[in-house]
Amino acid sequence: MQQTLRLGALALACAALALPPAVQADDREVEHGQRLHGRDGGTAIQLGPRPFYLVDGLDDGPLKRALQQCRHGSTRRTDFSIGHRGAALQFPEHTQESYTAAARLGAGIVECDVTFTREGEFVCRHAQNDLHTTTNILQTALAATCLRPFVPAVLDGNGKVVTPASAECRTSELTLDQFRSLRGKMDAFNPAARTVDEFVGGTAPWRTDLYTGRGTLMTLRESIALNERLGVKHTPELKAGDAASIAAVFGSQQNYALKFADELRRAGVRPRDAWPQSFNVEDVLAWIDHTPYGRQAVYLLDYNAADPVNDIVIQSPYNQMDRAEYFRMLKQRGVRIVAPPIPALLAVDANGRIVPSALAKQLRAWGFDIITWTLERSDLRAGASRAGFYYDFDAAGRAIRKDSDQYLAVDVLAREVGVLGIFSDWPATVSYYASCMGMR
């Protein structure tokens, strides 16, 4: 997954008002992004209005002018744009509908988070135990399989939540046929719920339930086949799970990781078209040592912004190493790609400008390629100061004051940090930038 920024594209677009490469290639009139923008195998690309809305809202400057030059051009599918759980800003995550939307929004790579059923079949869910927030299981007879049944909220006399409503339902308690019978929904719950129907609500106001009428759940194998039909590549993430469940179903964590890789092989996935991911470094090392999928394996990095000394969470037994020693070990073992979240890679300087973080500079100096996550996963309408984890690098909101300013972060990640790709809950935002700026 390589990326190339055409030298001088930004400067030429701003200083000389020359059209960016995407426009030079195809200057057809397109009505504000509503028509099909082009094809690159698989499904046609439709950006919709959001990238244009965001560009229009940028303050005047070189970046805005450069991006505006591309609004009448064609959009290419690029590996720089990665569909995070599909297109989860508006579609139920890890569903056929979400994956299809991501491909239509120009993602070159689409993610299936991978967990398992009772018989060890690999399915697409963000966690082994998230069915109560991501599906309708509590509204079906399969609620009887939940590890912890629904418990209503306890409220005080003023209606304030004393104890939030809760439940826990696991894929590993279901057969594959039972899993298939469920319907995906937006990942949310109402902590003040007194009934199941109230509990399954709670969708954030900046997301939507408009597309939850269909939420077709998928296996890993089915997601691979869908990606192939849509003309996109694969970045499945092997999710952590309850150790006892993994041992009972697979025998060991390494067997779990290797069976996952074997599923890719049996599905005919070419190693060059796959970026398997895990937060567990042992999974990544197992793929490097024992499978053809190790060269592009992605080590996902946990990040703790509250601890500037130990900001990267290093798992046992490696947590006895300092950070530099740890990353040198990873490099020697063959890890090539690491994936910290966006706030780990960016900072804001004294002038209020977004710049690469110290960690970003270190990772590049140590020779790692970088992928990052996740754009469009925060409500930026009031700026970074209220956006939470993904914008912790600008907690005061000095650089990112409104939703359009996320393009400032994308630009620094692309041009100064040099990331290979960006996960997004709405890939059109990254697809527009990537195609306009000539990313691969």
N, C-alpha and C positions, 0 to 999 in steps of 0.2 A: 504494500500500500504506500506508494511513493507520491510525493506532491512536488510540483514545480510552480514557482511564481514567475510569470513572464517578466523579465527584467525591464524595469522602466514603465510598466503598464500604468501604475498609479500616477507617476509623475507626468507622463505624457497626457493622460486623461485630464489631469487638473491644469497643467501649465499650458498645454497646447490645444486643449479641448478636442484631442484626437479620440475617435471612438475606440473603446476597449476591444480586445480580440474577439469576444463573442459577438459584438455588433458588426465588426468588419466581416465576419464569416456569414452573417445573415441579418440584413437590416429590414426584414419584413415588419410591417406595422402589426403590433399586437395590442389589443384593447386591454390595457392595464392588467395583463397577466391572465386574462380569462380564457384565451384560446390555447390550444395545445402548442407547446413551445418546441417540440422536437422529439426525436426518437433516438435511442442508442441501444437498440435491441430491446426485447421485452415490451413493457407497457409504455405508452406515451407519457410525457412529463407535463403536468399541470401545476403551476405554482400557486394559483389563486392570488388573492389580493394582499395577503399578509406581508410578504417581503417589501412590496411597494409602499404599503402603509408605514412600515418601519423606516424605510429609506426616506420617505417624505418627512418624517418626524425628526430626522437628524438635524442638528444645528448646521448652518452653512459652513462648509469647509472642504478640504481636498477629498476626504472619504465620501462625503455625500455627493459631490459632483462626479466622482468616478463611478459610484454605483448608479447614479441617475443615467449615466451614458448607456447603461446596459438595458434599460427598461423596454426597449423596442427590439431587443435581440433574442436569439434562441438560447435555450438553456440546455446544457449537456448534463448527463448523469455523471457524477464523479465519486470516487472512493473517499473524497474528503468529507462528504456528507453521509453520516451514518444514522440510520433510523433507530432511536433508542426505544426499545420495546415496541417498535413500529412507529406510529404517529400518535403517541399517547396524550398529546395535548387535547385532542378532541375525540379519539377513538379508544374504546377499551383496550388496554395494553395486552400484548401477546395474543391477539386474535387475528384471524384471517383478514378481517376488515382493516385492522390497524396496520398489518404488514403490507397489504395492498395499497393503502393510502400512502405509506412511506415511499414505496416505489414510485407512485404517481407524483410525489412531491420531489422527485429527483435524487433520492438516496441511492448511492451506489452499493451500499452495504446495509443489511438489516439484521437486527439482533433478536435472537431467541434466547432468553434466560432458560436454563435447563434444570429441571428437577425430575422426580420419578414417581411412578405409581407403585401400588402394592406388589405387582409382579415384576417391577424393575423396568418398565417401559419409560422412555424419556419423553417428557412433555414440556411445553413452553409455559412457565409460570415464573414470576420473579422470586418466589420462595416456596419451600416445601410446605409452609404453613400460612399461606395468604388467601386461601380460597374464600374465607369469610368476608374479606374486603374486596376481592377482585372478581367474584362470581356470585351467582344467585343461590348458592348451596343452602343457605339458611332458610330459603323459601321453598325448599324441596324436601322430599322424604330422605334425601342423603344427609340432612342435618343430623340424623341419628348416628352418623359415622364420625362426627366432629369430636376431636379430642377433648375440647371444652365446649359445652353447649352455650347457646346464647344466654347471657345474664343481663337483665335490664339495668339501666343506670339508677343510682341512688341520688335523689335530688333533695336539697334542703327546702325550707318553707318558701324561699324566694325563687325557687326554680334553678338554683345554682348547682352544678354537678359536684357531688361529694365523692362518688365512685363512678367512673365512666362505665358505660356498657361494654361488654367484652364477649369474645368467642375465640375459638381456635380450631380451624379445619384444615387438614393436611391432604395433599395429593397422595401421600404414601399410605393413607387409609383406604384409598379407592382403587378399584380395578380400572383398567383403561376404558372399558365400556361405560362405567359409571362416570368417569372424568369427562368423556365425550358428551354425556347427556347434559352437562351444565352449560350455562350461558355466561360469557364474560361481561363485566360491567366496569365502569370507571373505578379505579382503586381509591376507595374512600369508605368512611363509616361515620355515623353520627354518635359522638360520645354521650350525648344526652338522651339517647333512644330508650324508650320504654317498651317498644315492640320490635319485632324482627323487621317489619316493613320500614320503620323509622331508622333502624340500625343500618340498613343497606343504602341509605341515602348519604348525605354529607359531602357530595361533590363540591369542590371549591368553586366559588363564583367566577373565577377566571378560566375554568375549564367548562365542560358542557356535557349534558346527558343527551344531547340531540341525536347522537349516533349509537345509542345503546340498545336499539331495537333488535339488532343482531350482534352477537358477540361470539363468533364461532371459535371454540378452543381448538388447539392444534398440538400434534406431537412434533418432536424435533424433526423426524423424517418428513412429515407433511410440510413443515415450514421450509425445509430445504427444497422440496419439490416446487413449492410455490415461488420461492426466490428464483429458482431456475427459470420458471415460466415467465416471471416478471423481468428477468434480465438483470438481477442484482446478486451480489455476493453475500457471504455468510460470516457472522461473528457471534457464534453461540457462546454463552457464558455458563460454565458449570457452577451451579449455586451450591453454597454450603448447605448442610443439612444436619439433622440430629444424628450424632455419631452412632447411636445404637441402631437406628433405622438403616443407616448406610451399611453397617456391619452385617445386619440381618439379611439385607437384600443383595449386597455385592461382595461381602466378605471383608473388604477393607477400603480405605479411602483411595489407595492407588488403583485397585480394581475398578472402582467407580470412575476414576479419571480415564483409565485405559478403555473401559467399555464405551464411554462417551466418545473417545477418539475413534474407536472401531465403528461406532454408529455413523460417523462422518464418512469413513472409508466405505462401508457397505452401501451408503447412499450415493456413492460415486462423486463425492466432493473432492475436487482437486486441491492439493495443499496450497497452491498459489491463490486460490479463491476463498480461503478461510483464515480467519483470525480468531482462533479459540481463546477464551478469556477465563481467568479465575483470580479471585482475591487470595487464594491459597497457593503460595509459591510452590508447594510440593506438587500440585497438579501441573503447573507450568513445567517444572523440572521433569516430571514423568513424561510429558508430551515431547520434550526435547530429547530425552534419553531413549524413548521406546517407540516413537511414532513418527510418521512423516509430516506431522502438523506442528512440530516444534519451532520451525524457523520463523513463523509468524505468530507464535503464541504470545498473548498479551497478558502481562502481569499487572493486574489492577491494584492500585495503591490506596489503602485507607489513609485518610488525612484528618488530623486533629488540629484545627486552627487555634484552639485554646492553649496549646502547648508548643511554643515556638522552638523549644529544644528537641522535643520528640514529636515533631509534626507529622512525620511518616510513621505509621504504626507497623512495627516489625514483629512478626509472629515468632513464638517460641519454636525451636531453641535459639533462633538467630537474634533474639532481642538482647543477647549479651554483647553483640557487636555494635560499634558506633555506625552512624549512617554511611559514611564513606567506605568503611570496611565492608559493610553489607552489600552495597551496590557494586563494589569491585568483585565480590564473590559472585553476585548474579551475572555480571559480565563474563567472568571466567567460565561459568557454568553454561553459557550460551543464551542467556536472556537478551533479546535484542530490542523488544518493545515494552515500554512501561506506560501505564495509563493512570496518572493522578487526576483528581477532579480540577475543574477550572480554578477554584480559589487557591489551589496550591501552586498554580503556574503564573499568577498575575499579582501585581501590587500597584499601589498608587503613589507616585513620587510627590515631592514637596510642591510641585507646580500643579498638582491635580491631574496629572497625565497617567494613563494606564501604561505600565511597563512590565517586562518579564520579572518574575520573582527570583530570589536567590536560588531556590530549588530548581526552577526551570533552567537557569544558567548552569547549575551543577550537573543536571542530568544530561544536557547537551555536551558539556565538557567531558563527561564520563563516556560518551559515545552512544547513548541510548536514543532510539527513535521514540516519539511521544504521540500518544492519542489522548484525548481528554473528553470529559463528561461533566455536566449535561446542560446544553442550552435549552431554552424554552421550558425549563422545569421550575421556574419561579415567577411570581407575579411582580413585574417590574413597573407597573403603572405608576407607582409612587417612588420609583427609584430603588437603588441598591440598599439603602438604609433599612428598608422593610422587607427585603427579599430573602433573607435567611442564608443558609449554608452556601449556596452556589455563588453568592456575592459577598462573602465574608472578607474578601480582599479589599473591599471598598465599603466598610461598615458605616461610614459617615455619609455615603452617597455623594462624594465630591466629584467623581468622574461620571458615574452612571446615575442620572437624575430622572430618567424616564425610560420607557420600554425600548424606544428606538436606539438608545445608547448601547444596547447589547452588541450592535454592530461595531462599536469601538473596541469591545473586548474580542470579538471575532477577528478583527483586523490585526490586533497585536498578537493573538495566538497564531495566526497564519503567517504574518510577515516577520515578527520578531522572535517569537518562541520557536516557530517552525514546526508546528504539530503536523502529523500526517493526516489527521482527521478529527472531526468533532461530532460527538453524539448529540442528537437533538430530539426533543419530543415533537418538534414540528420541522421536519427536514427541509422544507421549502426555504426557510430562513437562511440556512447554511448553503443550500443548493444554489440559490441566487448569487450569494457572495462568491462561492467557489467557481461557478461558471463564468461570472463577470471578470474575476481576477485571474482566470486561466489556471486554476488548480486542477490537478489530475485526480 
